[in-house]
Amino acid sequence: MHQFFYLKGFNKVLVMWGLTSTLLAPAASHAQFGRAEFSDAGDFSESAILHGVKATQAQCAAAANTAWAATASSGAECIKYWKAGFGDQPVKRAIVFFHGDVFVGVGETSQTYLDLSNARLQKNADDWAKKLGMPYIFMGRPGTHGSSGDHMQRRRIDESVIISAALDEIKKRHGIEEWVIAGQSGGGHVTSSLITERADIICAIPTSAPSSPRIRWEMMGRTKDTTNYADSYEPWKFVAKEKVNPKLRVFVLGNPNDKNVFWASQTVMADALQKAQIPVQLLQGEGTGADAHGLSNSSRIVAGWCAKDVGTEEMVVRAGKGLKG
């Protein structure tokens, strides 16, 4: 049994971990002084992933598709995003998708990522908005896809705090009232984390998500996360009914045979939500790849159903017909 103290809110979690010194100053990165310079074109190199990217507010404001995410507890970063399906008028509801981890090992960054560009990411957003029939956003997590920040500190509290601040900026810019959020793997961890903090989320689909990094690393026989940090955020511990939107529905999507993010580290979130009496449904899909882990497309498809107010029972029926990849 893991011991923990229940404290609401991201900033209080920092206090719990003894990180109060960061509350009024940007979070220091191990790569802070070796970060690559931010560019509007985006740096999709493995070097940028390893060492991080730094940006000023002025650089961010001058670039396209950016949100300056300034926080009291976790510093400030320039977050890149690509949107489609938006018009001139405010958008009441939008889907935002958080991608999985990019770094898997030195020299192992996928060629698909290395070949990315703003144009390719915009086309991807256009395609998904059309497929889902909803306003859609693809967001680069800190330190990836051109966003400033340090991807090597993923799954720690700062990542989700910064992303939440970026959502606030985008929300104001486009008049968004309600979010439908979905994320694959590490992006699923972000999704689970945002459930614990935001009351404007009406649908959440954490997918192949290590909602307990600790359970995952312990099942791997490790004493810390694969990031080499032992203070990863455990969102399942901070679920609270009074903090979520009354309309919130959560669909925990994964593959019980996932060899990368073990099922127990995914379903712990569903258990916590059920205990808090927040509507939650487990959905199973066929993950792609050698580790049966990839469900990015299915995550977005389920998000589209929920965004269009398809009933939970009907969603379960549709998912039962087969979700793959």
N, C-alpha and C positions, 0 to 999 in steps of 0.2 A: 504494500500500500504506500502510495506517495503522499508525503505530508506537504500541505500548502496552506497559505493564508488567503482568504477571499477578500480582495480589495478591488473595488470597482474603478474602472477608468484607466487609461493608459498611463497617465502621470503617476497614479498611485502605485501602479505596478513597478515603476522605476524606483519609487521609494522602498518598496518591498525588497527589491534586489540590491538596495544600498547604492543606487546610482543618482542620488539627489544632486550631486555636483554638476550634473548635465542639464538640470532643469532650465537654467538661464543662459546656456551657451550651446553652440552647435556640438553635436556628438562627434568626438574625435575618432578618426578612422586610423587603422594601422597603416593605411596607404594614403593618408591625408595629403602628405607633401609630395607624393609621387604620382598623383592623379594626372590623367590626360586632360588636355584643355577641351572644353565643350565646343562643339561646332554645330552649326545649323544642319549640315549634311548628315551628321551622326557618325559616330565611330563604332563600327561593328566588328572591331578586331578583338582577338583574344587578349591582347595586351590591355585594352580598356576594361575588359571584364575582370582581369586579374588585379589591376592597379586602381581602378575607379576612374571617375570623370568628375572634374570640378567646373562649376559655372558661377557666374555672378548674376545678380538680378537683371542687370542691364543686358547681358548676353542673352538671357532667357527671354526678355521682353522683345528683343530684336529678331528672335527666331520664330519660325512657324510651328504651329501645333504644340505649344508648350503651356505649362502651368507652373508658376512659381509657388512651390509648396513650402511655406514658412511656418515653423512650429515653435512653441515655447520650450519643448523638451528634447527635440531631436534635430535641431538645426534647420536648414533650408536647402532644398534641392530644386533643380529644374526638371520637371517631369514631362516627357514627350508623350503625346497621344495622337491617335488618328481617328477621326470621326467620319461617319457617313449616315445618310438618312435624315439629316437635319435640314430644316428650311430656315426662312427668315424669322419665323415666329418661335416663341418659347416652346420647348419640348417638355411635356409633363413627365414622361417616363422614358428612360434609356437603359440599354444593356451595356455593361462594361465588362470586358474580359481581361483577366490577368494570366499571362503566359507562365509556363513552367520555368524551372531553373535552366539557365544557359550554360553555366560552368559544370562540367562533369569530370574534368581532369586536364592537366596541361597537355596541349597538343590534341585534345579530343573534342574541341568545340566543333559543332556540326558545320559542314560547308554551307548548308542552307542559311544558317545564321550569318556566317562570314560574308555571304553574297547579298545580304539584305541592303535595302536602300529606302529612303523616304517614299519613293514612288511605289515600290513593291508593297510596302506596308499600307499605303493609302489604297492600293488596288485590293488588298486583302480585306480592308475595312469596307470598301465599296461592295465587294462580293458578299460579305456576311450580312451587311445591312439589307441587301436585296434578298438574300436567301431567307432571312428571318422576318423580313417585313417590318422591321423596327429600327429606330435610331440606335446606332451601335458605335461603341468606342473600343479600340484596342489601346491599352496603356502599357508603356514601357516601365517595368519596375526599376527602382533606383539602381543605377550602374549598368543598365542594359538598354538596348534599342535606342541609344542616343540620349537617354536620361542621365543626368548627373547622379552621383552617389556611388556606393560601394556594394556591389553584388556579393562580395565575399562575406558580408555581414547579414545575408538574408536570414529570414525566420527569427531574427531578434526584434525587439519591440519597435525600434526606430523605423524599420521598413514600413510597417502598417500605419504608424503615426504619420509618416510623410505622405503615403498614398492617400490616407484619409484627408489630409490637408489639400492635396491635389484635387480630389473629388469635390471639395468645398469650392475651390476656384472654378472648376468646370461647371459646377451646378449653378453658380451665380452668372456665369458667362452665357449660359444657354437656357436659363430659366427652368432647369430640371427640378421636378418636385420629388420624384421617386426613382430609386435605383433598382435595377435587377443586376446582381453581380454574380459572376462565375469565374472560376479559375482552375487551372490544371496544376497538380502537384504543388510546387512552391507557391504558385499563384492561388492554389486552393487553400494553402495556409493563410495567405492574405485574406481570402474570402471569409474563412472562419474567424479570423481576427477582427474584421470589420463588423461582423455580426455583434460582437461584444461591445461596440462603441457607438454605432450609428442607428438612429431611429427613422431614417428615411429609406431603408432597404425593405422592399416588399417581397423580393425573391432572392434566394441565395443558393448557389449550386457549387459547394466545395467538392472538387473532383480529384480523385486519386490523391487526396489531400492529407499531408501529415499534420492533422489537427492536434496531435501530440508528438512533437519532435522527440521528446524524451522516450516515449514508448517505442518509437521507431529505432532510436539509437541503442536502446537497451536490448531490443530484439536482434540487433546487429552485433551484440556483444561489445558495444562501445561504452565509454564513460562520458561521452560528449557527442554533439552533433557532428556530422561530416564537415561542417564549417570550422570545426575545432573550437566552437563556443559551447559552453554548458548552460547558458542563460537564455536559450530560445524561449520565445513566448508560447505559452500553453493556452490557447484560446478556450478550450473546453472548460477550463477551470473558472472562467469569468463570464459565463452565460448568465443572463439575468432577464427575466420576463419584463420587468419594468423599464428596461432600456431599449427594447426593440419596438418596431412598428406593430400595432395590433393586427395588421394584415400580413405580417411576415410569414412566408412559407419557406422551409429549407428542404432541399433535396440533396442528400449526401450520396454522391454517385461514385462508384468505384468498382474494382474487380477483386473479389475475394482471393484470387490467385496472383495478385500483384506481388512481384518479387522485389520491387523497389521500395514502395511505401506499403508496409504491411497492413492488412485489413483492420487489425485491432487499433492501429494508430489513426485510422479513418473513422471507424464506427464509434469511437469514444465521444466524438462530437454529437452524433445522433443520440447517444445515451444521455448526454448532458442536456441537450435540448428537450428531450422527452421528459426528463426529470423536472425541468423548468416549465413544463406545460406550454412549450412553443411548438407549433405544428412542424413536424419533421417526417420525412419519408426516406427510407433507404432504397436506392436504385442500383441495380447491378448492370454492368456493361462488359463487353469483351475488349480488354485493353490491347493495344498494338505494341509491337516491339518485342525483343527477346525477353524482356521482363514483364510483359503483359500489362504495361503501366499506362500507355497513352490513350487518353479519352478526351482530348481537347475538342474535337468536333462534336462529340456527344454532349459535352458540357454546354456548348453554345446552343445546340438544338433544344436541350431541356430548358435552358434559359429563355429561349424564344417562346416555348409553350407557356411557361409561367408568365412571361411578360404580356401575353395575350389572354391571360386569365382563364386558361384551360383548367378545368377542375382537377383536383389531385387524383381522384379515382381514374379519370380518363388518362392522365399523365402516366400513371402506373401501368395501365393497359398498353399504352403506346410504347413505353419502355420495355414492357414484357415481350414485345414483338422483335426486339433486338436492337441494342445500341452497340456500335463498334467504332472504336477509334475516335 
